[in-house]
Amino acid sequence: MSKRLNGIAAAACMMLAPAPIAAHPHVFIDTGLEIIFDAEGRLTHVKVTWKYDDLYSLLLAEDYRVDSDGDGALTDAERKELTGFDADWVQGYAGDLEVVLDGQVLALSRPLDPTADMIDGRIISTHIREVAGTPLLEGDPVSLKAFDPTYYTAYDMTLPVVVKGRSDCVFTRIEPDIEGQLAQMQAQLLTLDANADLEENDIPLIGGEFATDIRVTCPAL
């Protein structure tokens, strides 16, 4: 778990405690992305890596009865048993990944080719999302954010972010304004009474506001 996410969780609890709700994550996932282009330069897939925090990895290991010897690594049989544990999504779950181009959220497939492993006691999984329409990037940036809208799970973009298939693209990271977003939400919440309906009062889901924004820009071919 990163120090930045620890700080966010603590700040959220302290700032929102007097308000009707308190937002803070329960699961912490270090995240990496591989942004994949085909031979024609079109965005075709995004490979997602999730590295679960120590505590949640321990709970998962107990639930799936892997790493029985406690050495922080999996046997081939255990790796096979665990593969796909987080890829059987319920209907409507968006996979906590948002890809936006020209102001439009791109449709993504369900997870493909899942993998799972454990390294030094932490469970790491990967899966691939196919991008509907395979858009051709021609100067406008594509934005990628990993987040849980409810902020039950916190995703920290600490693992590598790479572009595969094109060498002419560049990406930038836009880090969230944590303190500013918390202050804004606190101000909104303090105007409501304890029985207020948050949706009716336009209180947004907080997860996306705490997400690192990866923006990839590729020139026209």
Disulfide bonds with the S-S distance in Angstrom:
Cys169-Cys218 1.95
